[in-house]
Each structure stands twice: as C-alpha cells, then as structure tokens.
Amino acid sequence: MGLMVLNVAYVFAPVGPDTCGGAEQVLAALDRALVAEGHTSLVVACAGSQVAGELIATAPLPAKFTDDLRWQAQREHRKRIERVLRQRPVDVVHCHGHDFAEYLPPAGIPTLVTLHLPADHYEAGALAECRPRRYFNCVSASQRRNFPAAKAMLPEIPNGVPVPALQACHAKRDFALALGRICPEKGLHHALDAAALAQAPLLIAGRVFPYPDHEQYFAETIQPRLGRQARFLGNLDFARKRRFLTAARCLLMPSVIAETSSLVAMEAIACGTPVVAFPVGALPEIIEPGVTGFIVHDAQQMAEAIQASGNIDRERCRDVARQRFPLQGTIDRYFEYYRELVATARSAKIA
C-alpha cells in the first residue's frame, strides 16, 4: 500500500530543482522519489515552489525577511498543516525547517524532523520536549555528536547527490569556484583572499537572501572586491551549476560554522572537481585529503591548495562520489524510516 507523506519546508525557503539550500534539495529529492515510486507526496512550502507531488502553497517570499513576517509565515504554515491533516489521510509528516516547533502537527501523528542545521540553530526546549511519535535525525555523524542525547534521536542519514546526473564533459579551466548562500557564515571573504594570493580567477555563485545581515555582507564585504579577477554569477540552475562545477579548477569552502553536511562539496566531487575547505563540521568527513581535495586552516594554505588542485585525479573523484554519495541510498534510508514510523503507529493503535 502506498504512503501519503507530508513534507514541510522552512517558511522562507522555496523548494524546487534549482533551489539553493541543502534542506530544500533533500526535500525536493524525496518528493520526486515518492511520486516516482507511486506514493502520494504533499509539500507545504512557499508559493512559487516547484514539486513533483502536490504543493500546498503558503504566501510568496517577501521582499525582506523580518521577524514579524517570519512569525506570520509560521502561523500560515501551521494553518495549512492543520487543514491538510483534517482533510487527508497523511501517514507521516516530515519537517525540514529549523523552526519546526512553531508548526508541529498534533502529538501522536508520526512525525520525522530532519535537523539540517547546527544544534545552536534550534531551541533547546523543542529538542528536549517529550512528544509521542515525534523523532529526529541528523545528516552527519559530526552533527549528531553535537546534539544532546535523546531517545527520539534516530541514527543519522547522510545526504547524497544525483551522481549520474552530475557526470558531464566540460574542459577544465583555471578558475576557482565558491558556491552557496552569500552570507557571513560561508566565509567567502576568505575565498577572495585565497584566490588573490594564488593569483587565480575566482567565480562566486549563489543567492543573497533578503536577510539584512546577508545583504550587508554582500554589499560591504564581497561586492567592493569584485572585478576582472573575481566575478559574481548570481544563483545557478542545475545545468549551469554542473557546468561550472565541472569546469572549475577547485571548489573553495571557507565556511566559518560547523557545516552539518555539504551537498555542494559532494556535487563538486561527483563532477570530478576537488574541494578545498576549512576543517569545520562534516567537511573532514566528506573530503579525503589528497584524493578528493584538501583540508586547510587559513587563506594562505587555501591559496597553496588552489595551485595543488591540478594534481587531483578527476576520475578518482567521480569514483569516490559513486561509492560514497549516491542519492538513492539517502532516499532508501528515509523511506525505511517512513515505513517504521507508520508500522509503529499502527501497532500502537491495535494494542
């Protein structure tokens, strides 16, 4: 019998094939897989999202992200979820936003909360609350170690990427690439420093979300340094992302927070491109030094790694991605959790 799964996105994060955030990419992959396997996929997300299943749309993204607008969006999310649960026989609710506690379904409904962000992004009370049939999972071993132990915490499910779709043929060029959300925690100013030291062209791609600190960071720290040697490409759709990842000399990841995972690092490796990163969070779990990239500690070491990236074997990178980062493995694990949550709930009803 097919499942009916309600996936719930973060209130200010559109879902679709070209979305920027890792959580939204995971949600989109689950949505596509549910439909492909004959299940019913429902998705609560902001208007403008693109899903394979049925979109239960909330308001479009505002021009600016403020606390008042976030609270308003959370209320709207909660109303949509309550309405769906009244009208449809949902088997499992799967929440992906760090603000999940603001719109959790009623206690007793099988609910999985995937923790895509570091522990300090979540309210301690929301994690500690004892709630029937609500479970958590992390996306990497390093992330899970930083969360408090809890009976509701299931084993982590590492993220994966569509490796076959990332196998493209583009000639290697000399530029380094930095790709992701444009915000202080991604440390893109370190990438600019490293590229300048290495005298290497740098391409920066990603989205500047309308949070005041993100816009200020781009306007004051990144934009003034753009020019012939450092260009900003904006947000990339999947085809352009694959092209630039494949053609890049290396991907730079100078993050200054504990990354819980990194889809873009996995995507780069699947494209045959080494990753040069700071040793934060899950990045040392993803990168094999000298094989798929380098772990460095400052801009000077990053500059040296840019120069050394030409020694990395592209086909070896792709082989590693096929072995370690298959998206289907991630999907299969989530589907196992869905079935286990449903079976547990049905057993409890029978008892």
DAFEN-V582974 format. One record per backbone hydrogen bond with DSSP energy under -1.0 kcal/mol. NH is the residue of the N-H (numbers start at 1). CO is the residue of the C=O. If there is no record, write none. Layout:
# DAFEN-V582974
nh=NH co=CO
nh=NH co=CO
This chain:
# DAFEN-V582974
nh=5 co=40
nh=6 co=92
nh=7 co=42
nh=8 co=94
nh=9 co=44
nh=13 co=10
nh=19 co=16
nh=25 co=21
nh=26 co=22
nh=27 co=23
nh=28 co=24
nh=29 co=25
nh=30 co=26
nh=31 co=27
nh=32 co=28
nh=33 co=29
nh=34 co=30
nh=35 co=31
nh=36 co=32
nh=37 co=33
nh=38 co=35
nh=39 co=34
nh=40 co=3
nh=42 co=5
nh=43 co=54
nh=44 co=7
nh=45 co=56
nh=47 co=58
nh=49 co=46
nh=50 co=15
nh=54 co=41
nh=56 co=43
nh=58 co=45
nh=65 co=210
nh=70 co=66
nh=71 co=67
nh=72 co=68
nh=73 co=69
nh=74 co=70
nh=75 co=71
nh=76 co=72
nh=77 co=73
nh=78 co=74
nh=79 co=75
nh=80 co=76
nh=81 co=77
nh=82 co=78
nh=83 co=79
nh=84 co=80
nh=85 co=81
nh=86 co=82
nh=87 co=83
nh=88 co=84
nh=90 co=88
nh=91 co=4
nh=92 co=4
nh=93 co=110
nh=94 co=6
nh=95 co=112
nh=96 co=8
nh=100 co=97
nh=102 co=99
nh=103 co=100
nh=108 co=132
nh=109 co=106
nh=111 co=133
nh=112 co=93
nh=113 co=135
nh=114 co=95
nh=115 co=137
nh=116 co=114
nh=121 co=118
nh=122 co=119
nh=127 co=123
nh=128 co=124
nh=129 co=125
nh=134 co=131
nh=135 co=111
nh=136 co=152
nh=137 co=113
nh=144 co=140
nh=145 co=141
nh=146 co=143
nh=147 co=144
nh=153 co=150
nh=154 co=136
nh=157 co=138
nh=161 co=325
nh=163 co=161
nh=166 co=163
nh=167 co=164
nh=168 co=166
nh=173 co=247
nh=176 co=201
nh=177 co=250
nh=178 co=203
nh=180 co=205
nh=182 co=207
nh=183 co=181
nh=186 co=183
nh=187 co=184
nh=190 co=187
nh=192 co=188
nh=193 co=189
nh=194 co=190
nh=195 co=191
nh=196 co=192
nh=197 co=193
nh=198 co=194
nh=200 co=195
nh=202 co=229
nh=203 co=176
nh=204 co=231
nh=205 co=178
nh=206 co=234
nh=211 co=209
nh=215 co=211
nh=216 co=212
nh=217 co=213
nh=218 co=214
nh=219 co=215
nh=220 co=216
nh=221 co=217
nh=222 co=217
nh=223 co=218
nh=225 co=222
nh=226 co=223
nh=227 co=230
nh=231 co=202
nh=233 co=204
nh=241 co=237
nh=242 co=238
nh=243 co=239
nh=244 co=240
nh=245 co=241
nh=246 co=242
nh=247 co=243
nh=248 co=244
nh=249 co=175
nh=251 co=274
nh=252 co=177
nh=253 co=276
nh=256 co=185
nh=259 co=257
nh=266 co=262
nh=267 co=263
nh=268 co=264
nh=269 co=265
nh=270 co=266
nh=271 co=267
nh=272 co=269
nh=273 co=268
nh=275 co=292
nh=276 co=251
nh=277 co=294
nh=278 co=253
nh=280 co=278
nh=282 co=259
nh=283 co=280
nh=285 co=282
nh=286 co=282
nh=287 co=283
nh=290 co=293
nh=291 co=288
nh=292 co=288
nh=294 co=275
nh=296 co=277
nh=302 co=298
nh=303 co=299
nh=304 co=300
nh=305 co=301
nh=306 co=302
nh=307 co=303
nh=308 co=304
nh=309 co=305
nh=311 co=308
nh=312 co=309
nh=317 co=313
nh=318 co=314
nh=319 co=315
nh=320 co=316
nh=321 co=317
nh=322 co=318
nh=323 co=319
nh=324 co=320
nh=325 co=321
nh=327 co=161
nh=330 co=326
nh=331 co=327
nh=332 co=328
nh=333 co=329
nh=334 co=330
nh=335 co=331
nh=336 co=332
nh=337 co=333
nh=338 co=334
nh=339 co=335
nh=340 co=336
nh=341 co=337
nh=342 co=338
nh=343 co=339
nh=344 co=340
nh=345 co=341
nh=346 co=342
nh=347 co=343
nh=348 co=344
nh=349 co=345
nh=350 co=346
nh=351 co=347
